[in-house]
Amino acid sequence: MDTIAVRPVFTLSLAHGRFLALGDRTLVMGIVNATPDSFAGGVTDPEEAAALALRMEEAGADIVDIGGESTRPGADAVSEADELARVMPVIERLAGRVRVPISIDTYKAGVASAAVGAGACIVNDISGLEYDHRLAEVVAKTGAGVVLMHTRGRSRQMYREAAYLDIVADVAAELGQAMDRAAAAGVSADAIVLDPGLGFAKRADQSFALIAALPRFHELGRPLLVGPSRKSFLTTALGQVAPADRDWGTAAAVTSAILSGAHIVRVHDVRSMAQVAKVADAIRARRSIQKGT
């Protein structure tokens, strides 16, 4: 049985006339949390956050993802003004210094608009354009790439929404609805990446099921981003270890996701996971040689 999924090739359209080639190799998105309450630790000083992003680029990040609001289960919402105060100084420090695309991790239209105006190329929206319906218009107007992630409910009650008839089919259908919202606002299909949202309104077994069934999401016709990094669902296999001690478990999930066809992996430890991605890609390359593809 072939356990390595075919990974389609795409050219992703970004803001500011930029593009990303997806599929030939796995891209690594580095997480920069400009927050005081991230589950895996945040950096509140803009200089330190920008320096972290630059170190991630040096370590092999293909994208740096800047976020100013923790969306972990149970987290409190942050005002647009507070979020802007956290992320804009970081993006402004990075613009012109970092060569890789900057992603803004937000669901707020005002934050996305300001971030793209300052140099961000991608909007990473955990809500799949559900929380702020103006966001789709911002993405369409700016030409930004957009990550449409699957979730249900808000952070404080998301686990109440983790009831699915078929986790894979239901998540795929709801991602399809997110794509419809994007299309209705004029967002180009070439700008869209899909994320099944591991840990968001999903129990641990459901997150594992999504990784195992990732090839089914290729039917939606868009590249896939997977973000297992240090998340709590890993502890059902690892035991109750702290987020910083979950990198080996993260490496296993990243490898499985890549072999199942993920185009982008979103991680905290860029240096280590860039190595993981290279080895998983080498295994994928052997499959292509053996298959003659």
Stockholm file with secondary structure:
# STOCKHOLM 1.0

chainA/1-293         MDTIAVRPVFTLSLAHGRFLALGDRTLVMGIVNATPDSFAGGVTDPEEAAALALRMEEAGADIVDIGGESTRPGADAVSEADELARVMPVIERLAGRVRVPISIDTYKAGVASAAVGAGACIVNDISGLEYDHRLAEVVAKTGAGVVLMHTRGRSRQMYREAAYLDIVADVAAELGQAMDRAAAAGVSADAIVLDPGLGFAKRADQSFALIAALPRFHELGRPLLVGPSRKSFLTTALGQVAPADRDWGTAAAVTSAILSGAHIVRVHDVRSMAQVAKVADAIRARRSIQKGT
#=GR chainA/1-293 SS CCCSCCCCCEEEECGGGCEEEESSSCEEEEEEECSSCCTTCCCCSHHHHHHHHHHHHHHTCSEEEEESSCCSTTCCCCCHHHHHHHHHHHHHHHTTTCCSCEEEECSCHHHHHHHHHTTCCEEEETTSSCSCTTHHHHHHHHTCEEEEECCCSCGGGGGGGCCCSSHHHHHHHHHHHHHHHHHHTTCCGGGEEEECCTTSSCCHHHHHHHHHTGGGGGGGCSCBEECCTTCGGGHHHHCSCCGGGCHHHHHHHHHHHHHTTCSEEEESCHHHHHHHHHHHHHHHHHHHHHHTC
#=GC SS_cons         CCCSCCCCCEEEECGGGCEEEESSSCEEEEEEECSSCCTTCCCCSHHHHHHHHHHHHHHTCSEEEEESSCCSTTCCCCCHHHHHHHHHHHHHHHTTTCCSCEEEECSCHHHHHHHHHTTCCEEEETTSSCSCTTHHHHHHHHTCEEEEECCCSCGGGGGGGCCCSSHHHHHHHHHHHHHHHHHHTTCCGGGEEEECCTTSSCCHHHHHHHHHTGGGGGGGCSCBEECCTTCGGGHHHHCSCCGGGCHHHHHHHHHHHHHTTCSEEEESCHHHHHHHHHHHHHHHHHHHHHHTC
//
